[in-house]
Amino acid sequence: MPFITVKIAQTLDGRIATSTGQSQWISGSESLKYAHELRRDHDAILVGIGTVLADDPQLNVRLVEGKDPVRIVVDGRLRIPLTARVLSDKGARGVIIATSDKAESSKINQLESRGAGVLIIPSEPSSVESALSGRIDLIALMDELSRREIESVLVEGGASLITSLLRARLVDRLIAVIAPKILGAGVEWAEDLGITELRDAVTFTSFETSRLGDDIVFNGMIRK
């Protein structure tokens, strides 16, 4: 399996966006540069379709020198717009759309004609809801990325994708950039993990903290 790092930028009260979805920018300029350093240092960057629809990110390296990672979008129903910035940059070369067998073949052809790669990944096992929604099996996706010699993956959202990775115990490292801001109501970075007992909480074998401008960075290795 590739080594998976989840990176989030959050407020003190754990929000990654306001109640209206605004998230740019929660963290400061130093932290944004750090995020691009992380992109440069990983083989691939992975986001869910919700992040693409909400933020329209480029997912490339711009604030530091270095090559772009392989850009991967998990999109079980191929809702990604053909006008998305991740597809327009360099003709979508270096972009992989991970989808399900529920995706329309005409949309697959359109994406491939722009230079993007499309991976058909099985739905999550033992779940009728997953099969109907096109929710893909993330373990199968990681197996495929490993076969493509992708050894490290940086995950930048959104909450549904991060939650699914945590539930599957696929995450190796969590980096949380914590900005000195409080929003109250807003978007949380993780959804229900099915944890009802404190003893089942996600914990860490080691972690360190550092300062970047006004932000605090938590960098921890997750106990499997």
C-alpha positions as a Markdown table, in Angstrom:
| # | Residue | x | y | z |
|---|---|---|---|---|
| 1 | Met | 0.0 | 0.0 | 0.0 |
| 2 | Pro | 1.2 | 3.6 | -0.6 |
| 3 | Phe | 2.0 | 5.6 | 2.5 |
| 4 | Ile | -1.0 | 7.9 | 3.0 |
| 5 | Thr | -0.7 | 11.4 | 4.6 |
| 6 | Val | -3.9 | 13.3 | 5.3 |
| 7 | Lys | -3.3 | 17.1 | 5.5 |
| 8 | Ile | -6.0 | 19.5 | 6.7 |
| 9 | Ala | -6.2 | 23.2 | 7.5 |
| 10 | Gln | -8.6 | 23.8 | 10.4 |
| 11 | Thr | -9.8 | 26.4 | 12.9 |
| 12 | Leu | -9.3 | 26.0 | 16.6 |
| 13 | Asp | -12.8 | 24.5 | 16.7 |
| 14 | Gly | -12.1 | 21.9 | 14.0 |
| 15 | Arg | -13.7 | 23.6 | 11.0 |
| 16 | Ile | -12.3 | 23.4 | 7.5 |
| 17 | Ala | -14.9 | 25.8 | 6.0 |
| 18 | Thr | -17.7 | 28.2 | 7.1 |
| 19 | Ser | -21.3 | 27.1 | 7.1 |
| 20 | Thr | -21.5 | 28.4 | 3.6 |
| 21 | Gly | -18.5 | 26.4 | 2.4 |
| 22 | Gln | -15.9 | 29.2 | 2.3 |
| 23 | Ser | -12.5 | 27.8 | 3.1 |
| 24 | Gln | -9.9 | 30.1 | 1.3 |
| 25 | Trp | -7.9 | 30.8 | 3.3 |
| 26 | Ile | -8.2 | 29.4 | 6.8 |
| 27 | Ser | -4.4 | 29.1 | 7.3 |
| 28 | Gly | -1.7 | 31.7 | 6.7 |
| 29 | Ser | 0.7 | 32.2 | 3.8 |
| 30 | Glu | 3.5 | 30.2 | 5.5 |
| 31 | Ser | 1.2 | 27.3 | 5.8 |
| 32 | Leu | 0.1 | 27.5 | 2.2 |
| 33 | Lys | 3.7 | 27.3 | 1.1 |
| 34 | Tyr | 4.2 | 24.3 | 3.4 |
| 35 | Ala | 1.2 | 22.6 | 1.7 |
| 36 | His | 2.9 | 23.0 | -1.6 |
| 37 | Glu | 6.1 | 21.5 | -0.2 |
| 38 | Leu | 4.1 | 18.5 | 0.9 |
| 39 | Arg | 2.6 | 18.2 | -2.6 |
| 40 | Arg | 6.1 | 18.3 | -4.1 |
| 41 | Asp | 7.3 | 15.6 | -1.7 |
| 42 | His | 4.6 | 13.1 | -2.5 |
| 43 | Asp | 4.1 | 10.9 | -5.6 |
| 44 | Ala | 0.4 | 11.7 | -5.8 |
| 45 | Ile | -2.2 | 14.1 | -4.4 |
| 46 | Leu | -5.7 | 12.7 | -3.8 |
| 47 | Val | -9.0 | 14.6 | -3.3 |
| 48 | Gly | -12.7 | 13.7 | -3.5 |
| 49 | Ile | -15.1 | 15.1 | -6.1 |
| 50 | Gly | -16.7 | 17.3 | -3.4 |
| 51 | Thr | -13.5 | 19.3 | -3.0 |
| 52 | Val | -13.2 | 19.8 | -6.8 |
| 53 | Leu | -16.8 | 21.0 | -7.0 |
| 54 | Ala | -16.4 | 23.3 | -4.0 |
| 55 | Asp | -13.0 | 24.8 | -4.4 |
| 56 | Asp | -12.0 | 24.0 | -8.1 |
| 57 | Pro | -8.3 | 23.4 | -7.1 |
| 58 | Gln | -5.4 | 23.0 | -9.5 |
| 59 | Leu | -3.6 | 20.5 | -7.2 |
| 60 | Asn | -0.2 | 21.4 | -8.5 |
| 61 | Val | 3.0 | 22.8 | -7.1 |
| 62 | Arg | 3.2 | 26.6 | -7.5 |
| 63 | Leu | 4.6 | 28.2 | -4.4 |
| 64 | Val | 7.8 | 26.2 | -4.3 |
| 65 | Glu | 10.1 | 24.7 | -6.8 |
| 66 | Gly | 9.6 | 21.1 | -7.8 |
| 67 | Lys | 7.5 | 18.8 | -9.9 |
| 68 | Asp | 3.8 | 18.3 | -9.7 |
| 69 | Pro | 2.5 | 15.1 | -8.1 |
| 70 | Val | 0.1 | 12.8 | -10.0 |
| 71 | Arg | -3.3 | 14.3 | -9.4 |
| 72 | Ile | -6.1 | 11.9 | -8.4 |
| 73 | Val | -9.8 | 12.7 | -8.0 |
| 74 | Val | -12.2 | 10.1 | -6.5 |
| 75 | Asp | -15.4 | 10.6 | -8.4 |
| 76 | Gly | -17.7 | 7.5 | -8.5 |
| 77 | Arg | -20.3 | 9.1 | -10.7 |
| 78 | Leu | -18.0 | 11.3 | -12.9 |
| 79 | Arg | -19.5 | 14.6 | -11.8 |
| 80 | Ile | -16.3 | 16.4 | -12.5 |
| 81 | Pro | -16.9 | 19.4 | -14.9 |
| 82 | Leu | -14.8 | 19.3 | -18.1 |
| 83 | Thr | -14.1 | 23.0 | -17.2 |
| 84 | Ala | -12.5 | 22.1 | -13.9 |
| 85 | Arg | -9.0 | 23.7 | -13.4 |
| 86 | Val | -7.4 | 20.4 | -12.6 |
| 87 | Leu | -8.3 | 19.3 | -16.2 |
| 88 | Ser | -7.3 | 22.5 | -17.9 |
| 89 | Asp | -3.8 | 22.6 | -16.5 |
| 90 | Lys | -1.3 | 21.1 | -19.0 |
| 91 | Gly | -4.2 | 19.4 | -20.9 |
| 92 | Ala | -5.1 | 17.2 | -17.9 |
| 93 | Arg | -1.9 | 15.1 | -18.2 |
| 94 | Gly | -0.9 | 13.6 | -14.9 |
| 95 | Val | -4.6 | 13.5 | -13.8 |
| 96 | Ile | -6.3 | 10.3 | -12.8 |
| 97 | Ile | -10.1 | 10.1 | -12.2 |
| 98 | Ala | -10.9 | 7.1 | -10.0 |
| 99 | Thr | -14.5 | 6.1 | -10.8 |
| 100 | Ser | -16.9 | 3.2 | -10.7 |
| 101 | Asp | -18.7 | 1.1 | -13.2 |
| 102 | Lys | -21.7 | 3.5 | -12.7 |
| 103 | Ala | -19.8 | 6.1 | -14.7 |
| 104 | Glu | -21.1 | 7.0 | -18.2 |
| 105 | Ser | -18.9 | 5.8 | -21.0 |
| 106 | Ser | -19.4 | 9.1 | -23.0 |
| 107 | Lys | -18.0 | 11.1 | -20.0 |
| 108 | Ile | -15.1 | 8.7 | -19.8 |
| 109 | Asn | -14.3 | 9.3 | -23.5 |
| 110 | Gln | -14.5 | 13.0 | -23.0 |
| 111 | Leu | -12.0 | 12.9 | -20.1 |
| 112 | Glu | -9.6 | 10.6 | -21.9 |
| 113 | Ser | -9.7 | 12.9 | -24.9 |
| 114 | Arg | -8.4 | 15.7 | -22.7 |
| 115 | Gly | -5.5 | 13.5 | -21.6 |
| 116 | Ala | -6.8 | 12.4 | -18.2 |
| 117 | Gly | -6.6 | 8.8 | -17.2 |
| 118 | Val | -9.8 | 7.1 | -15.9 |
| 119 | Leu | -9.6 | 4.1 | -13.5 |
| 120 | Ile | -12.7 | 1.9 | -13.0 |
| 121 | Ile | -12.5 | 0.8 | -9.4 |
| 122 | Pro | -15.0 | -1.7 | -7.8 |
| 123 | Ser | -17.6 | -0.4 | -5.4 |
| 124 | Glu | -17.1 | -0.9 | -1.7 |
| 125 | Pro | -17.7 | -4.5 | -0.7 |
| 126 | Ser | -20.9 | -5.7 | 1.1 |
| 127 | Ser | -22.7 | -2.4 | 0.7 |
| 128 | Val | -25.8 | -2.0 | -1.5 |
| 129 | Glu | -25.7 | 1.7 | -0.8 |
| 130 | Ser | -22.1 | 1.9 | -2.0 |
| 131 | Ala | -22.9 | 0.0 | -5.2 |
| 132 | Leu | -25.8 | 2.3 | -6.0 |
| 133 | Ser | -24.0 | 5.5 | -5.2 |
| 134 | Gly | -20.8 | 4.5 | -7.1 |
| 135 | Arg | -18.7 | 4.8 | -3.9 |
| 136 | Ile | -15.5 | 3.1 | -4.7 |
| 137 | Asp | -13.4 | 0.6 | -2.7 |
| 138 | Leu | -10.5 | 2.7 | -1.5 |
| 139 | Ile | -8.4 | -0.4 | -0.7 |
| 140 | Ala | -8.7 | -1.5 | -4.3 |
| 141 | Leu | -7.8 | 2.0 | -5.4 |
| 142 | Met | -4.6 | 1.9 | -3.3 |
| 143 | Asp | -3.7 | -1.5 | -4.7 |
| 144 | Glu | -4.0 | 0.0 | -8.2 |
| 145 | Leu | -1.9 | 3.0 | -7.3 |
| 146 | Ser | 0.8 | 0.6 | -5.8 |
| 147 | Arg | 0.9 | -1.3 | -9.1 |
| 148 | Arg | 1.6 | 2.0 | -10.8 |
| 149 | Glu | 4.6 | 2.5 | -8.4 |
| 150 | Ile | 2.9 | 5.3 | -6.5 |
| 151 | Glu | 4.5 | 5.0 | -3.0 |
| 152 | Ser | 3.2 | 8.1 | -1.2 |
| 153 | Val | -0.2 | 9.8 | -1.4 |
| 154 | Leu | -1.1 | 13.2 | 0.1 |
| 155 | Val | -4.9 | 13.6 | 0.8 |
| 156 | Glu | -6.3 | 17.1 | 0.9 |
| 157 | Gly | -10.0 | 16.4 | 1.4 |
| 158 | Gly | -12.8 | 16.4 | 1.6 |
| 159 | Ala | -14.4 | 15.2 | 4.8 |
| 160 | Ser | -16.2 | 12.1 | 3.2 |
| 161 | Leu | -13.0 | 10.9 | 1.6 |
| 162 | Ile | -10.9 | 11.4 | 4.8 |
| 163 | Thr | -13.5 | 9.7 | 6.9 |
| 164 | Ser | -13.6 | 6.7 | 4.5 |
| 165 | Leu | -9.8 | 6.4 | 4.6 |
| 166 | Leu | -9.8 | 6.6 | 8.4 |
| 167 | Arg | -12.5 | 4.0 | 8.8 |
| 168 | Ala | -10.6 | 1.7 | 6.5 |
| 169 | Arg | -7.4 | 2.3 | 8.6 |
| 170 | Leu | -5.5 | 3.3 | 5.5 |
| 171 | Val | -4.1 | 6.6 | 6.9 |
| 172 | Asp | -0.5 | 6.5 | 8.1 |
| 173 | Arg | 0.1 | 10.2 | 9.0 |
| 174 | Leu | -2.1 | 13.2 | 9.9 |
| 175 | Ile | -0.9 | 16.7 | 9.5 |
| 176 | Ala | -3.3 | 19.3 | 10.9 |
| 177 | Val | -2.5 | 23.0 | 10.4 |
| 178 | Ile | -4.5 | 24.8 | 13.1 |
| 179 | Ala | -5.3 | 28.4 | 12.6 |
| 180 | Pro | -6.0 | 30.7 | 15.6 |
| 181 | Lys | -9.6 | 31.3 | 14.4 |
| 182 | Ile | -13.0 | 30.1 | 15.7 |
| 183 | Leu | -16.0 | 29.7 | 13.4 |
| 184 | Gly | -18.7 | 28.0 | 15.5 |
| 185 | Ala | -21.0 | 26.4 | 12.9 |
| 186 | Gly | -19.1 | 25.2 | 9.9 |
| 187 | Val | -17.8 | 22.2 | 8.0 |
| 188 | Glu | -16.0 | 19.5 | 10.0 |
| 189 | Trp | -13.0 | 17.7 | 8.5 |
| 190 | Ala | -14.1 | 14.2 | 9.6 |
| 191 | Glu | -17.6 | 12.6 | 9.7 |
| 192 | Asp | -18.9 | 9.7 | 11.8 |
| 193 | Leu | -16.2 | 7.1 | 12.2 |
| 194 | Gly | -18.5 | 4.7 | 14.1 |
| 195 | Ile | -16.6 | 5.2 | 17.3 |
| 196 | Thr | -18.7 | 5.0 | 20.5 |
| 197 | Glu | -16.0 | 4.1 | 23.0 |
| 198 | Leu | -13.0 | 6.2 | 23.8 |
| 199 | Arg | -10.8 | 3.2 | 23.7 |
| 200 | Asp | -11.5 | 2.9 | 20.0 |
| 201 | Ala | -10.4 | 6.4 | 19.2 |
| 202 | Val | -7.8 | 7.0 | 16.5 |
| 203 | Thr | -4.5 | 7.5 | 18.4 |
| 204 | Phe | -0.9 | 8.2 | 17.5 |
| 205 | Thr | 2.4 | 6.3 | 18.0 |
| 206 | Ser | 4.3 | 9.7 | 17.9 |
| 207 | Phe | 3.7 | 13.3 | 17.0 |
| 208 | Glu | 5.3 | 16.7 | 17.0 |
| 209 | Thr | 4.1 | 20.2 | 16.9 |
| 210 | Ser | 5.7 | 23.3 | 15.3 |
| 211 | Arg | 4.8 | 26.9 | 14.5 |
| 212 | Leu | 4.3 | 28.4 | 11.0 |
| 213 | Gly | 3.5 | 32.1 | 11.2 |
| 214 | Asp | 0.4 | 32.3 | 13.4 |
| 215 | Asp | -0.5 | 28.6 | 12.8 |
| 216 | Ile | 0.3 | 25.5 | 14.8 |
| 217 | Val | 1.2 | 22.3 | 12.9 |
| 218 | Phe | 0.4 | 18.9 | 14.4 |
| 219 | Asn | 2.3 | 16.1 | 12.6 |
| 220 | Gly | 1.5 | 12.7 | 13.9 |
| 221 | Met | 1.9 | 9.0 | 12.9 |
| 222 | Ile | -1.3 | 7.1 | 13.3 |
| 223 | Arg | -1.4 | 3.9 | 15.3 |
| 224 | Lys | -2.8 | 1.1 | 13.1 |
